[in-house]
Amino acid sequence: MSYIRGMNNQELIDYVIELFDGTLIDEYGWEHYKVEGKDYDIRFDPSRIEWACDCKAFTFRRRHKIRYCKHILEVQEKRLASRRGRAGARVV
């Protein structure tokens, strides 16, 4: 427990995301994801079907109507791959 007390806010969020299957859902319903080795907060709002990322590429591209950065695409690919694995295929 003393390990958690010494963490700053972002370290605590990262710890919780890692502990609970790579996803954290905040009080507003946003799903927060992490890309391994990066400090960016990748977010998904299921009510508006909208993605966001803290990286500079996403911030810059958004002005030019490009909707996703490589971090968002990586999280989307992981989510899709995990759903493919649960599609009911029987593993013997």
GIZI-V365227 format. One record per helix or strand of 3 or more residues. SS is the DSSP state (H for helix, E for strand). FROM is the first residue (numbers start at 1). LEN is the number of residues. Records with the same first field share a line. If there is no record, write none. Layout:
SS: FROM-LEN, FROM-LEN
This chain:
H: 2-4, 9-11, 56-7, 70-16
E: 23-3, 30-4, 42-4, 50-4
